[in-house]
Amino acid sequence: MDEVDGVIHALVYVNKLLRDAGEKAAAAAGQTHARRMVLQSAGDGTTVADIARVLGLQRQGVQRIADELVADGLGRYGNNPRHKKSRLFAVTPSGQSTLAAVHEEHAAWLTELNEAAPEMDWASLHLTLDRLTAALQASSRQPARA
């Protein structure tokens, strides 16, 4: 059990470092990680509720960020043919440029990370994390899925 607990604690710390790296990449384009994630999740248009669901966030928080992105010209709202009250949020060309800048910074960081750990078997780690994800999802401690 100590090994399992040690892995969980290591993952919590790795998650913190990944969030910090995400903030740094977003900051290079004058954004926050949260704003970047909303832009990245919007694509050609989706509802704020769908973005919140995908990101595992509260709809109200995503709504606030989407409203800010619209005010800054990085996103826009449009009509939703499937729902009169739930507008679609989409990325504007300016938002696409911002995302491109973030992705460029992210790609540079990935190269740096890969060079810092040349012995890392990324494919094996990915498979292991997929297995851990499945085990966590199957855990009786997880809330029931809607």
GIQUI-V121207 format. One record per residue. N is the residue number from 1. RES is the residue in three letters. PHI is phi as a letter, one per 20 degrees, with the letter a starting at -180 (NA if undefined). BURIAL is + if it has 24 or more other C-alpha atoms within 12 Angstrom, else -. D_LAST is the distance of its C-alpha to the last C-alpha in Angstrom with 1 decimal. Layout:
{{N | RES | PHI | BURIAL | D_LAST} {N | RES | PHI | BURIAL | D_LAST}}
This chain:
{{1 | MET | NA | - | 30.9} {2 | ASP | f | - | 32.9} {3 | GLU | f | - | 32.2} {4 | VAL | f | - | 28.5} {5 | ASP | f | - | 28.7} {6 | GLY | f | - | 31.1} {7 | VAL | f | - | 28.9} {8 | ILE | g | - | 26.0} {9 | HIS | f | - | 28.6} {10 | ALA | f | - | 29.9} {11 | LEU | f | - | 26.6} {12 | VAL | f | - | 26.1} {13 | TYR | f | - | 29.6} {14 | VAL | f | - | 29.0} {15 | ASN | f | - | 25.9} {16 | LYS | f | - | 28.3} {17 | LEU | f | - | 30.9} {18 | LEU | f | - | 28.6} {19 | ARG | f | - | 27.4} {20 | ASP | f | - | 31.1} {21 | ALA | f | + | 32.0} {22 | GLY | f | + | 29.4} {23 | GLU | f | + | 30.9} {24 | LYS | f | + | 34.4} {25 | ALA | f | + | 33.6} {26 | ALA | f | + | 32.1} {27 | ALA | f | - | 35.1} {28 | ALA | f | + | 37.5} {29 | ALA | d | + | 36.3} {30 | GLY | m | - | 36.3} {31 | GLN | c | + | 32.5} {32 | THR | d | + | 30.0} {33 | HIS | f | + | 27.4} {34 | ALA | f | + | 24.7} {35 | ARG | f | + | 26.6} {36 | ARG | f | + | 27.0} {37 | MET | f | + | 23.3} {38 | VAL | f | + | 22.5} {39 | LEU | g | + | 25.5} {40 | GLN | f | + | 24.6} {41 | SER | e | + | 21.0} {42 | ALA | f | + | 22.4} {43 | GLY | l | + | 24.6} {44 | ASP | e | - | 26.2} {45 | GLY | q | + | 23.8} {46 | THR | b | + | 20.1} {47 | THR | f | + | 18.5} {48 | VAL | f | + | 18.3} {49 | ALA | f | + | 14.7} {50 | ASP | f | + | 14.1} {51 | ILE | f | + | 16.4} {52 | ALA | g | + | 14.7} {53 | ARG | f | - | 11.3} {54 | VAL | f | - | 13.5} {55 | LEU | e | - | 15.6} {56 | GLY | m | - | 13.1} {57 | LEU | d | - | 15.2} {58 | GLN | f | - | 15.4} {59 | ARG | g | - | 16.0} {60 | GLN | f | - | 19.3} {61 | GLY | f | - | 20.6} {62 | VAL | f | + | 20.1} {63 | GLN | g | + | 21.6} {64 | ARG | f | - | 24.6} {65 | ILE | f | + | 25.1} {66 | ALA | f | + | 24.9} {67 | ASP | f | + | 27.4} {68 | GLU | f | + | 29.7} {69 | LEU | f | + | 29.6} {70 | VAL | f | + | 30.5} {71 | ALA | f | - | 33.3} {72 | ASP | e | - | 34.6} {73 | GLY | m | - | 34.6} {74 | LEU | e | + | 32.1} {75 | GLY | b | + | 29.5} {76 | ARG | b | + | 29.6} {77 | TYR | d | + | 27.5} {78 | GLY | b | - | 27.9} {79 | ASN | f | - | 27.0} {80 | ASN | d | - | 23.8} {81 | PRO | f | - | 24.8} {82 | ARG | e | - | 21.3} {83 | HIS | b | - | 21.0} {84 | LYS | f | - | 24.0} {85 | LYS | e | - | 22.8} {86 | SER | e | - | 20.4} {87 | ARG | f | - | 23.1} {88 | LEU | e | + | 22.9} {89 | PHE | d | + | 24.0} {90 | ALA | c | + | 26.3} {91 | VAL | e | + | 28.7} {92 | THR | e | + | 32.3} {93 | PRO | g | - | 35.2} {94 | SER | f | - | 35.9} {95 | GLY | f | + | 32.4} {96 | GLN | f | + | 32.8} {97 | SER | f | - | 36.0} {98 | THR | f | + | 34.4} {99 | LEU | f | + | 31.7} {100 | ALA | f | - | 34.5} {101 | ALA | f | - | 36.3} {102 | VAL | f | + | 33.3} {103 | HIS | f | + | 32.8} {104 | GLU | f | - | 36.6} {105 | GLU | f | + | 36.5} {106 | HIS | f | + | 33.4} {107 | ALA | f | - | 35.3} {108 | ALA | f | - | 38.4} {109 | TRP | f | - | 36.4} {110 | LEU | f | - | 35.0} {111 | THR | f | - | 38.6} {112 | GLU | f | - | 39.8} {113 | LEU | f | - | 37.2} {114 | ASN | f | - | 38.0} {115 | GLU | f | - | 41.7} {116 | ALA | f | - | 41.2} {117 | ALA | c | - | 39.7} {118 | PRO | f | - | 41.5} {119 | GLU | e | - | 41.0} {120 | MET | f | - | 37.2} {121 | ASP | e | - | 35.6} {122 | TRP | f | - | 32.6} {123 | ALA | f | - | 31.4} {124 | SER | f | - | 31.4} {125 | LEU | f | - | 29.7} {126 | HIS | g | - | 26.9} {127 | LEU | f | - | 26.5} {128 | THR | f | - | 26.5} {129 | LEU | f | - | 23.8} {130 | ASP | f | - | 21.6} {131 | ARG | f | - | 22.2} {132 | LEU | f | - | 21.5} {133 | THR | g | - | 18.2} {134 | ALA | f | - | 17.3} {135 | ALA | f | - | 18.6} {136 | LEU | f | - | 16.7} {137 | GLN | f | - | 13.3} {138 | ALA | e | - | 14.6} {139 | SER | f | - | 15.9} {140 | SER | f | - | 15.1} {141 | ARG | e | - | 15.2} {142 | GLN | e | - | 12.0} {143 | PRO | f | - | 9.1} {144 | ALA | f | - | 6.5} {145 | ARG | e | - | 3.8} {146 | ALA | e | - | 0.0}}
